[in-house]
Amino acid sequence: MAAPRSGRSAMAEAARSIDMIDTAPPFTAEDAARLNARFEGVDSADMLRELLTGELTGRTAVVSSFGAESAVLLHLVAQVDTETPVIFVNTQKMFGETLAYRDELSERLGFVDLRVFRPDPRILAERDKTGLRWSYDPDGCCGIRKVEPLRRALAPFQAWISGRKGFQSGTRTALPRFEIDEGRLKLNPLADWPKERLEAYFHEHDLPRHPLEAQGYLSIGCAPCTSVVKPGEDPRAGRWRGWDKVECGIHGGRTPGPDEEPVF
């Protein structure tokens, strides 16, 4: 018969078990599927209220480009909790009008935790010293100026809210309300909103428009890579015109494997 363990050895074993770190992602594809089923047909505002005051409290940030339609999502979130962190990635290639709109809209909606992230200056010095990488390698430029800063910004959070809509481009059709992105839960509350509903929401709540929208900029990103959308084009046709590129890389991204080059 084995001798009983001393009190000290039992305590040491308990301490070792307490120190174990769970490295599993907080959400899985099964969680996203469960939430898609749970909130099917539920109004976006009600969905956000239930989650942001319940199981996602303190775990979630909203990411906004403060572009042409951003006011709708931000207003929906502000109606629930103005202390929800709002993340804005300033690529240092933004329109001045976007920066002014960001400040105006944040103030008007009452957000108290606006977090601005910028590219790492060391990475810029190594990989975009001239500031012209956008002109010959837009994917690499987005990796440096958008993807890398957003990863840093999202580090404290287990979930984030995106303003993507299914109608915006062919890459966004059949967009789910919930998906998994690099181990985090991503919410797309406006996934099934048509353009007409967005316009009605702007009118109903008297939300300010991005100042460049009236000039024909229907999807607004960095100044060098954004152009006016022509009649009949999809709303994102003015992004990276002339390139086989419709997404910046922050959506649907993944962490590179050990033998792969990072996106930035």
Backbone hydrogen bonds, N-H to C=O, Kabsch-Sander energy under -0.5 kcal/mol:
donor,donor_aa,acceptor,acceptor_aa,energy
10,A,6,S,-2.0
11,M,7,G,-2.1
12,A,8,R,-2.1
13,E,9,S,-2.1
14,A,10,A,-2.1
15,A,11,M,-2.4
16,R,12,A,-2.2
17,S,13,E,-1.9
18,I,14,A,-1.9
19,D,15,A,-1.9
20,M,17,S,-0.8
23,T,21,I,-0.8
27,F,183,G,-1.0
32,A,28,T,-1.9
33,A,29,A,-2.4
34,R,30,E,-2.4
35,L,31,D,-2.4
36,N,32,A,-2.4
37,A,33,A,-2.0
38,R,34,R,-2.4
39,F,35,L,-2.3
40,E,37,A,-0.8
42,V,39,F,-1.9
47,M,43,D,-2.5
48,L,44,S,-2.5
49,R,45,A,-2.2
50,E,46,D,-2.4
51,L,47,M,-2.2
52,L,48,L,-3.0
53,T,49,R,-1.3
54,G,51,L,-0.9
56,L,51,L,-2.2
57,T,54,G,-1.6
59,R,56,L,-2.1
60,T,56,L,-0.6
61,A,159,A,-1.4
62,V,85,P,-2.7
63,V,161,I,-2.5
64,S,62,V,-0.5
64,S,87,I,-2.5
70,S,67,G,-0.8
72,V,69,E,-1.3
73,L,69,E,-0.6
74,L,70,S,-2.1
75,H,71,A,-2.3
76,L,72,V,-2.2
77,V,73,L,-2.3
78,A,74,L,-2.6
79,Q,75,H,-1.8
80,V,77,V,-1.4
81,D,77,V,-2.6
84,T,81,D,-1.5
86,V,113,D,-2.6
87,I,62,V,-2.9
87,I,85,P,-0.5
88,F,115,R,-2.7
90,N,88,F,-0.8
90,N,117,F,-2.5
91,T,89,V,-1.0
95,F,221,G,-0.6
99,L,95,F,-1.5
100,A,96,G,-2.1
101,Y,97,E,-2.2
102,R,98,T,-2.6
103,D,99,L,-1.8
104,E,100,A,-2.4
105,L,101,Y,-3.1
106,S,102,R,-2.4
107,E,103,D,-1.9
108,R,104,E,-2.4
109,L,105,L,-2.5
110,G,106,S,-1.0
111,F,106,S,-1.5
112,V,82,T,-2.0
115,R,86,V,-3.5
115,R,113,D,-0.6
116,V,114,L,-0.6
117,F,88,F,-2.4
117,F,115,R,-0.5
124,L,120,D,-2.3
125,A,121,P,-2.2
126,E,122,R,-1.5
127,R,123,I,-2.8
128,D,124,L,-2.5
131,G,128,D,-0.8
135,S,132,L,-1.9
136,Y,133,R,-1.2
137,D,133,R,-2.9
141,C,137,D,-2.3
142,C,138,P,-2.6
143,G,139,D,-2.1
144,I,140,G,-2.0
145,R,141,C,-2.8
146,K,142,C,-2.6
147,V,142,C,-2.1
148,E,143,G,-2.1
150,L,146,K,-2.2
151,R,147,V,-2.2
152,R,148,E,-1.7
153,A,149,P,-2.4
154,L,150,L,-2.5
155,A,151,R,-0.6
155,A,152,R,-0.8
157,F,154,L,-2.2
158,Q,59,R,-2.0
159,A,59,R,-1.8
160,W,185,L,-2.3
161,I,61,A,-2.3
162,S,187,L,-3.3
166,G,191,A,-2.1
168,Q,165,K,-1.1
169,S,166,G,-0.6
172,R,169,S,-1.7
173,T,170,G,-0.7
175,L,172,R,-1.1
179,E,186,K,-1.8
181,D,184,R,-2.7
184,R,181,D,-1.8
185,L,158,Q,-2.0
186,K,179,E,-3.3
187,L,160,W,-2.8
188,N,177,R,-3.2
191,A,188,N,-1.9
193,W,190,L,-1.8
197,R,194,P,-0.6
198,L,194,P,-1.7
199,E,195,K,-2.4
200,A,196,E,-2.1
201,Y,197,R,-2.1
202,F,198,L,-2.4
203,H,199,E,-2.1
204,E,200,A,-2.9
205,H,201,Y,-2.2
206,D,202,F,-0.5
206,D,203,H,-0.8
207,L,202,F,-1.9
213,E,210,H,-1.7
214,A,210,H,-0.5
215,Q,212,L,-1.2
216,G,213,E,-2.0
217,Y,212,L,-1.6
218,L,216,G,-1.1
221,G,219,S,-0.6
223,A,93,K,-3.0
225,C,222,C,-0.7
226,T,223,A,-1.2
227,S,238,G,-2.4
229,V,216,G,-2.8
233,E,230,K,-2.1
236,R,168,Q,-1.0
237,A,234,D,-2.4
239,R,236,R,-1.7
240,W,225,C,-2.8
240,W,238,G,-0.5
243,W,240,W,-2.2
245,K,243,W,-1.9
260,E,257,G,-1.8
